[in-house]
Amino acid sequence: MAGIDNNIEKISEGIFSYLEFLKLFKKVKNDDIVSQELQNKNKFSYIFRQFELECYLIDKKYFDEFRKAINFNELINLLNPINEENKNK
């Protein structure tokens, strides 16, 4: 039974980490824009956006399988908003 509990805990931590990532990712930060206008009226612009996030890349196919296996869309309804009370559910 301890192995199952350990797997459930890992899955839960993964879900919470993903939801926290989405919340931080959606926070808007000011972009740094560098522009240069040349003599022939062409204008070049470079936009830099900084994210203060750490994440891992996961193949979408496997992530979608994971979401389906754990009924992710139904879990989201239970976890909104993300707080300790809802995490304990």
A tleap script that builds the chain and sets N, CA, C and O, in Angstrom:
source leaprc.protein.ff14SB
mol = sequence {
  NMET ALA GLY ILE ASP ASN ASN ILE GLU LYS
  ILE SER GLU GLY ILE PHE SER TYR LEU GLU
  PHE LEU LYS LEU PHE LYS LYS VAL LYS ASN
  ASP ASP ILE VAL SER GLN GLU LEU GLN ASN
  LYS ASN LYS PHE SER TYR ILE PHE ARG GLN
  PHE GLU LEU GLU CYS TYR LEU ILE ASP LYS
  LYS TYR PHE ASP GLU PHE ARG LYS ALA ILE
  ASN PHE ASN GLU LEU ILE ASN LEU LEU ASN
  PRO ILE ASN GLU GLU ASN LYS ASN CLYS
}
set mol.1.N position { 0.822 -1.197 0.000 }
set mol.1.CA position { 0.000 0.000 0.000 }
set mol.1.C position { 0.862 1.255 0.000 }
set mol.1.O position { 0.456 2.292 -0.525 }
set mol.2.N position { 2.056 1.163 0.591 }
set mol.2.CA position { 2.931 2.336 0.659 }
set mol.2.C position { 3.347 2.783 -0.737 }
set mol.2.O position { 3.486 3.982 -0.978 }
set mol.3.N position { 3.552 1.833 -1.673 }
set mol.3.CA position { 3.927 2.177 -3.047 }
set mol.3.C position { 2.834 2.959 -3.751 }
set mol.3.O position { 3.117 3.916 -4.472 }
set mol.4.N position { 1.582 2.557 -3.548 }
set mol.4.CA position { 0.451 3.248 -4.156 }
set mol.4.C position { 0.334 4.662 -3.598 }
set mol.4.O position { 0.130 5.618 -4.347 }
set mol.5.N position { 0.466 4.790 -2.273 }
set mol.5.CA position { 0.402 6.116 -1.648 }
set mol.5.C position { 1.505 7.019 -2.180 }
set mol.5.O position { 1.284 8.209 -2.404 }
set mol.6.N position { 2.695 6.455 -2.382 }
set mol.6.CA position { 3.826 7.221 -2.899 }
set mol.6.C position { 3.539 7.704 -4.322 }
set mol.6.O position { 3.845 8.845 -4.666 }
set mol.7.N position { 2.946 6.823 -5.157 }
set mol.7.CA position { 2.599 7.214 -6.525 }
set mol.7.C position { 1.523 8.292 -6.540 }
set mol.7.O position { 1.592 9.236 -7.327 }
set mol.8.N position { 0.532 8.150 -5.671 }
set mol.8.CA position { -0.533 9.149 -5.590 }
set mol.8.C position { 0.041 10.506 -5.187 }
set mol.8.O position { -0.346 11.541 -5.729 }
set mol.9.N position { 0.968 10.487 -4.232 }
set mol.9.CA position { 1.595 11.734 -3.797 }
set mol.9.C position { 2.397 12.377 -4.929 }
set mol.9.O position { 2.358 13.595 -5.098 }
set mol.10.N position { 3.121 11.570 -5.703 }
set mol.10.CA position { 3.892 12.103 -6.829 }
set mol.10.C position { 2.974 12.711 -7.884 }
set mol.10.O position { 3.259 13.782 -8.419 }
set mol.11.N position { 1.870 12.025 -8.182 }
set mol.11.CA position { 0.912 12.546 -9.159 }
set mol.11.C position { 0.319 13.855 -8.657 }
set mol.11.O position { 0.202 14.814 -9.420 }
set mol.12.N position { -0.056 13.907 -7.388 }
set mol.12.CA position { -0.628 15.126 -6.804 }
set mol.12.C position { 0.355 16.284 -6.883 }
set mol.12.O position { -0.013 17.391 -7.274 }
set mol.13.N position { 1.603 16.029 -6.513 }
set mol.13.CA position { 2.616 17.083 -6.577 }
set mol.13.C position { 2.809 17.576 -8.008 }
set mol.13.O position { 2.999 18.770 -8.239 }
set mol.14.N position { 2.759 16.651 -8.969 }
set mol.14.CA position { 2.890 17.035 -10.378 }
set mol.14.C position { 1.739 17.925 -10.826 }
set mol.14.O position { 1.944 18.907 -11.539 }
set mol.15.N position { 0.533 17.576 -10.404 }
set mol.15.CA position { -0.641 18.383 -10.774 }
set mol.15.C position { -0.543 19.772 -10.163 }
set mol.15.O position { -0.764 20.768 -10.853 }
set mol.16.N position { -0.214 19.852 -8.881 }
set mol.16.CA position { -0.110 21.160 -8.222 }
set mol.16.C position { 1.001 21.995 -8.848 }
set mol.16.O position { 0.839 23.199 -9.050 }
set mol.17.N position { 2.129 21.355 -9.156 }
set mol.17.CA position { 3.237 22.082 -9.777 }
set mol.17.C position { 2.818 22.643 -11.129 }
set mol.17.O position { 3.137 23.785 -11.461 }
set mol.18.N position { 2.105 21.840 -11.903 }
set mol.18.CA position { 1.635 22.296 -13.218 }
set mol.18.C position { 0.689 23.484 -13.080 }
set mol.18.O position { 0.811 24.464 -13.814 }
set mol.19.N position { -0.247 23.399 -12.149 }
set mol.19.CA position { -1.212 24.492 -11.964 }
set mol.19.C position { -0.518 25.763 -11.471 }
set mol.19.O position { -0.863 26.862 -11.905 }
set mol.20.N position { 0.446 25.623 -10.576 }
set mol.20.CA position { 1.210 26.796 -10.114 }
set mol.20.C position { 2.010 27.393 -11.269 }
set mol.20.O position { 2.114 28.614 -11.392 }
set mol.21.N position { 2.580 26.525 -12.121 }
set mol.21.CA position { 3.313 26.992 -13.294 }
set mol.21.C position { 2.405 27.819 -14.191 }
set mol.21.O position { 2.784 28.905 -14.631 }
set mol.22.N position { 1.193 27.305 -14.465 }
set mol.22.CA position { 0.260 28.049 -15.316 }
set mol.22.C position { -0.071 29.411 -14.723 }
set mol.22.O position { -0.139 30.411 -15.437 }
set mol.23.N position { -0.277 29.440 -13.414 }
set mol.23.CA position { -0.618 30.699 -12.748 }
set mol.23.C position { 0.521 31.710 -12.907 }
set mol.23.O position { 0.272 32.873 -13.223 }
set mol.24.N position { 1.763 31.278 -12.692 }
set mol.24.CA position { 2.908 32.167 -12.825 }
set mol.24.C position { 3.156 32.554 -14.285 }
set mol.24.O position { 3.533 33.689 -14.577 }
set mol.25.N position { 2.942 31.610 -15.191 }
set mol.25.CA position { 3.180 31.855 -16.607 }
set mol.25.C position { 2.245 32.935 -17.147 }
set mol.25.O position { 2.623 33.721 -18.016 }
set mol.26.N position { 1.032 32.963 -16.625 }
set mol.26.CA position { 0.033 33.913 -17.109 }
set mol.26.C position { 0.223 35.321 -16.554 }
set mol.26.O position { -0.410 36.263 -17.030 }
set mol.27.N position { 1.091 35.472 -15.549 }
set mol.27.CA position { 1.343 36.812 -15.020 }
set mol.27.C position { 2.058 37.636 -16.080 }
set mol.27.O position { 3.081 37.221 -16.625 }
set mol.28.N position { 1.521 38.775 -16.355 }
set mol.28.CA position { 2.067 39.624 -17.407 }
set mol.28.C position { 3.206 40.460 -16.852 }
set mol.28.O position { 3.092 41.065 -15.786 }
set mol.29.N position { 4.292 40.485 -17.581 }
set mol.29.CA position { 5.435 41.326 -17.230 }
set mol.29.C position { 5.689 42.253 -18.396 }
set mol.29.O position { 5.336 41.945 -19.534 }
set mol.30.N position { 6.301 43.387 -18.115 }
set mol.30.CA position { 6.604 44.312 -19.188 }
set mol.30.C position { 7.657 43.734 -20.118 }
set mol.30.O position { 8.644 43.144 -19.678 }
set mol.31.N position { 7.427 43.915 -21.408 }
set mol.31.CA position { 8.395 43.468 -22.397 }
set mol.31.C position { 9.447 44.550 -22.592 }
set mol.31.O position { 9.146 45.742 -22.531 }
set mol.32.N position { 10.678 44.127 -22.826 }
set mol.32.CA position { 11.741 45.042 -23.215 }
set mol.32.C position { 11.774 45.063 -24.740 }
set mol.32.O position { 11.980 44.029 -25.375 }
set mol.33.N position { 11.574 46.225 -25.317 }
set mol.33.CA position { 11.535 46.350 -26.774 }
set mol.33.C position { 12.721 47.178 -27.233 }
set mol.33.O position { 12.948 48.291 -26.759 }
set mol.34.N position { 13.462 46.615 -28.155 }
set mol.34.CA position { 14.607 47.305 -28.746 }
set mol.34.C position { 14.264 47.527 -30.214 }
set mol.34.O position { 14.013 46.570 -30.947 }
set mol.35.N position { 14.251 48.777 -30.643 }
set mol.35.CA position { 13.903 49.103 -32.018 }
set mol.35.C position { 15.012 49.910 -32.661 }
set mol.35.O position { 15.737 50.666 -32.014 }
set mol.36.N position { 15.109 49.714 -33.953 }
set mol.36.CA position { 16.083 50.501 -34.697 }
set mol.36.C position { 15.474 50.817 -36.056 }
set mol.36.O position { 14.998 49.926 -36.760 }
set mol.37.N position { 15.496 52.098 -36.414 }
set mol.37.CA position { 14.983 52.514 -37.704 }
set mol.37.C position { 16.163 52.844 -38.600 }
set mol.37.O position { 17.020 53.657 -38.252 }
set mol.38.N position { 16.194 52.206 -39.749 }
set mol.38.CA position { 17.295 52.407 -40.682 }
set mol.38.C position { 16.985 53.559 -41.636 }
set mol.38.O position { 15.871 54.082 -41.653 }
set mol.39.N position { 17.976 53.943 -42.423 }
set mol.39.CA position { 17.824 55.082 -43.340 }
set mol.39.C position { 16.744 54.841 -44.387 }
set mol.39.O position { 16.061 55.780 -44.798 }
set mol.40.N position { 16.585 53.612 -44.816 }
set mol.40.CA position { 15.577 53.337 -45.848 }
set mol.40.C position { 14.186 53.093 -45.256 }
set mol.40.O position { 13.317 52.509 -45.904 }
set mol.41.N position { 13.995 53.540 -44.042 }
set mol.41.CA position { 12.704 53.504 -43.332 }
set mol.41.C position { 12.280 52.107 -42.865 }
set mol.41.O position { 11.160 51.934 -42.383 }
set mol.42.N position { 13.151 51.120 -43.001 }
set mol.42.CA position { 12.848 49.815 -42.424 }
set mol.42.C position { 13.064 49.882 -40.924 }
set mol.42.O position { 14.029 50.474 -40.442 }
set mol.43.N position { 12.177 49.283 -40.221 }
set mol.43.CA position { 12.282 49.317 -38.764 }
set mol.43.C position { 12.396 47.889 -38.249 }
set mol.43.O position { 11.611 47.018 -38.623 }
set mol.44.N position { 13.370 47.661 -37.398 }
set mol.44.CA position { 13.560 46.354 -36.790 }
set mol.44.C position { 13.231 46.472 -35.308 }
set mol.44.O position { 13.668 47.402 -34.630 }
set mol.45.N position { 12.468 45.530 -34.830 }
set mol.45.CA position { 12.130 45.510 -33.407 }
set mol.45.C position { 12.416 44.128 -32.840 }
set mol.45.O position { 12.139 43.108 -33.471 }
set mol.46.N position { 12.970 44.116 -31.649 }
set mol.46.CA position { 13.210 42.877 -30.916 }
set mol.46.C position { 12.495 42.998 -29.585 }
set mol.46.O position { 12.632 43.995 -28.878 }
set mol.47.N position { 11.740 41.984 -29.259 }
set mol.47.CA position { 10.980 41.989 -28.013 }
set mol.47.C position { 11.528 40.887 -27.109 }
set mol.47.O position { 11.631 39.726 -27.506 }
set mol.48.N position { 11.872 41.278 -25.893 }
set mol.48.CA position { 12.393 40.329 -24.911 }
set mol.48.C position { 11.402 40.245 -23.755 }
set mol.48.O position { 11.008 41.265 -23.189 }
set mol.49.N position { 11.007 39.032 -23.411 }
set mol.49.CA position { 10.094 38.828 -22.292 }
set mol.49.C position { 10.758 37.866 -21.321 }
set mol.49.O position { 11.162 36.766 -21.695 }
set mol.50.N position { 10.864 38.289 -20.088 }
set mol.50.CA position { 11.499 37.445 -19.078 }
set mol.50.C position { 10.435 36.726 -18.255 }
set mol.50.O position { 9.439 37.313 -17.833 }
set mol.51.N position { 10.679 35.457 -18.047 }
set mol.51.CA position { 9.815 34.653 -17.193 }
set mol.51.C position { 10.661 34.170 -16.035 }
set mol.51.O position { 11.768 33.666 -16.227 }
set mol.52.N position { 10.144 34.324 -14.850 }
set mol.52.CA position { 10.863 33.842 -13.670 }
set mol.52.C position { 10.310 32.479 -13.293 }
set mol.52.O position { 9.774 32.279 -12.203 }
set mol.53.N position { 10.456 31.551 -14.220 }
set mol.53.CA position { 9.911 30.214 -14.022 }
set mol.53.C position { 10.962 29.163 -14.311 }
set mol.53.O position { 11.891 29.373 -15.091 }
set mol.54.N position { 10.790 28.047 -13.671 }
set mol.54.CA position { 11.627 26.896 -13.932 }
set mol.54.C position { 10.682 25.775 -14.329 }
set mol.54.O position { 9.707 25.510 -13.626 }
set mol.55.N position { 10.957 25.119 -15.439 }
set mol.55.CA position { 10.050 24.064 -15.865 }
set mol.55.C position { 10.802 23.020 -16.674 }
set mol.55.O position { 11.942 23.225 -17.092 }
set mol.56.N position { 10.132 21.898 -16.883 }
set mol.56.CA position { 10.643 20.819 -17.720 }
set mol.56.C position { 9.738 20.710 -18.929 }
set mol.56.O position { 8.537 20.966 -18.837 }
set mol.57.N position { 10.303 20.335 -20.053 }
set mol.57.CA position { 9.505 20.134 -21.256 }
set mol.57.C position { 9.056 18.677 -21.308 }
set mol.57.O position { 9.849 17.757 -21.108 }
set mol.58.N position { 7.771 18.493 -21.581 }
set mol.58.CA position { 7.197 17.158 -21.670 }
set mol.58.C position { 6.510 17.057 -23.023 }
set mol.58.O position { 5.818 17.983 -23.446 }
set mol.59.N position { 6.702 15.933 -23.699 }
set mol.59.CA position { 6.051 15.702 -24.981 }
set mol.59.C position { 4.534 15.801 -24.794 }
set mol.59.O position { 3.975 15.186 -23.886 }
set mol.60.N position { 3.878 16.574 -25.652 }
set mol.60.CA position { 2.438 16.809 -25.525 }
set mol.60.C position { 1.644 15.502 -25.559 }
set mol.60.O position { 0.660 15.356 -24.833 }
set mol.61.N position { 2.059 14.566 -26.386 }
set mol.61.CA position { 1.348 13.282 -26.492 }
set mol.61.C position { 1.279 12.583 -25.136 }
set mol.61.O position { 0.217 12.105 -24.737 }
set mol.62.N position { 2.402 12.522 -24.430 }
set mol.62.CA position { 2.437 11.848 -23.136 }
set mol.62.C position { 1.712 12.659 -22.070 }
set mol.62.O position { 1.074 12.096 -21.181 }
set mol.63.N position { 1.812 13.978 -22.163 }
set mol.63.CA position { 1.108 14.819 -21.201 }
set mol.63.C position { -0.403 14.660 -21.370 }
set mol.63.O position { -1.131 14.573 -20.382 }
set mol.64.N position { -0.877 14.622 -22.622 }
set mol.64.CA position { -2.308 14.430 -22.875 }
set mol.64.C position { -2.787 13.073 -22.361 }
set mol.64.O position { -3.891 12.964 -21.828 }
set mol.65.N position { -1.956 12.037 -22.521 }
set mol.65.CA position { -2.310 10.716 -21.980 }
set mol.65.C position { -2.413 10.769 -20.457 }
set mol.65.O position { -3.328 10.189 -19.871 }
set mol.66.N position { -1.475 11.465 -19.822 }
set mol.66.CA position { -1.496 11.614 -18.369 }
set mol.66.C position { -2.759 12.350 -17.935 }
set mol.66.O position { -3.432 11.927 -16.995 }
set mol.67.N position { -3.081 13.444 -18.610 }
set mol.67.CA position { -4.282 14.212 -18.268 }
set mol.67.C position { -5.533 13.349 -18.358 }
set mol.67.O position { -6.406 13.409 -17.492 }
set mol.68.N position { -5.611 12.546 -19.415 }
set mol.68.CA position { -6.772 11.682 -19.605 }
set mol.68.C position { -6.844 10.611 -18.511 }
set mol.68.O position { -7.920 10.321 -17.989 }
set mol.69.N position { -5.694 10.029 -18.170 }
set mol.69.CA position { -5.654 8.943 -17.186 }
set mol.69.C position { -6.080 9.389 -15.794 }
set mol.69.O position { -6.640 8.597 -15.036 }
set mol.70.N position { -5.823 10.644 -15.449 }
set mol.70.CA position { -6.158 11.107 -14.093 }
set mol.70.C position { -7.405 11.988 -14.067 }
set mol.70.O position { -7.695 12.624 -13.053 }
set mol.71.N position { -8.146 12.029 -15.181 }
set mol.71.CA position { -9.346 12.878 -15.270 }
set mol.71.C position { -9.015 14.328 -14.899 }
set mol.71.O position { -9.678 14.938 -14.060 }
set mol.72.N position { -7.993 14.852 -15.533 }
set mol.72.CA position { -7.459 16.165 -15.198 }
set mol.72.C position { -8.517 17.264 -15.240 }
set mol.72.O position { -8.565 18.108 -14.345 }
set mol.73.N position { -9.359 17.263 -16.263 }
set mol.73.CA position { -10.366 18.331 -16.388 }
set mol.73.C position { -11.337 18.329 -15.204 }
set mol.73.O position { -11.770 19.391 -14.756 }
set mol.74.N position { -11.676 17.155 -14.705 }
set mol.74.CA position { -12.556 17.079 -13.538 }
set mol.74.C position { -11.833 17.552 -12.276 }
set mol.74.O position { -12.427 18.204 -11.417 }
set mol.75.N position { -10.545 17.214 -12.176 }
set mol.75.CA position { -9.756 17.648 -11.014 }
set mol.75.C position { -9.633 19.166 -10.952 }
set mol.75.O position { -9.643 19.751 -9.869 }
set mol.76.N position { -9.517 19.796 -12.109 }
set mol.76.CA position { -9.377 21.253 -12.143 }
set mol.76.C position { -10.567 21.914 -11.465 }
set mol.76.O position { -10.413 22.898 -10.742 }
set mol.77.N position { -11.754 21.366 -11.704 }
set mol.77.CA position { -12.951 21.934 -11.076 }
set mol.77.C position { -12.879 21.843 -9.555 }
set mol.77.O position { -13.338 22.747 -8.857 }
set mol.78.N position { -12.300 20.749 -9.035 }
set mol.78.CA position { -12.161 20.598 -7.584 }
set mol.78.C position { -11.115 21.547 -7.008 }
set mol.78.O position { -11.246 22.016 -5.878 }
set mol.79.N position { -10.078 21.825 -7.793 }
set mol.79.CA position { -8.933 22.574 -7.284 }
set mol.79.C position { -9.037 24.085 -7.482 }
set mol.79.O position { -8.156 24.822 -7.039 }
set mol.80.N position { -10.074 24.548 -8.125 }
set mol.80.CA position { -10.195 26.001 -8.337 }
set mol.80.C position { -10.943 26.640 -7.199 }
set mol.80.O position { -12.036 26.174 -6.878 }
set mol.81.N position { -10.440 27.658 -6.574 }
set mol.81.CA position { -9.078 28.180 -6.706 }
set mol.81.C position { -8.101 27.260 -5.982 }
set mol.81.O position { -8.493 26.476 -5.117 }
set mol.82.N position { -6.834 27.365 -6.344 }
set mol.82.CA position { -5.821 26.518 -5.709 }
set mol.82.C position { -5.534 27.067 -4.320 }
set mol.82.O position { -4.959 28.146 -4.172 }
set mol.83.N position { -5.935 26.322 -3.316 }
set mol.83.CA position { -5.634 26.689 -1.934 }
set mol.83.C position { -5.469 25.396 -1.131 }
set mol.83.O position { -5.725 24.309 -1.649 }
set mol.84.N position { -5.057 25.507 0.093 }
set mol.84.CA position { -4.776 24.316 0.902 }
set mol.84.C position { -6.022 23.441 1.096 }
set mol.84.O position { -5.940 22.214 1.069 }
set mol.85.N position { -7.161 24.085 1.288 }
set mol.85.CA position { -8.386 23.323 1.491 }
set mol.85.C position { -8.711 22.464 0.268 }
set mol.85.O position { -9.059 21.291 0.401 }
set mol.86.N position { -8.597 23.057 -0.922 }
set mol.86.CA position { -8.891 22.312 -2.134 }
set mol.86.C position { -7.819 21.262 -2.438 }
set mol.86.O position { -8.127 20.204 -2.986 }
set mol.87.N position { -6.571 21.547 -2.087 }
set mol.87.CA position { -5.511 20.547 -2.281 }
set mol.87.C position { -5.779 19.314 -1.446 }
set mol.87.O position { -5.495 18.199 -1.884 }
set mol.88.N position { -6.320 19.489 -0.255 }
set mol.88.CA position { -6.607 18.355 0.629 }
set mol.88.C position { -7.754 17.484 0.104 }
set mol.88.O position { -7.845 16.307 0.453 }
set mol.89.N position { -8.625 18.052 -0.728 }
set mol.89.CA position { -9.691 17.254 -1.329 }
set mol.89.C position { -9.107 16.118 -2.135 }
set mol.89.O position { -9.851 15.331 -2.720 }
savepdb mol mol.pdb
quit
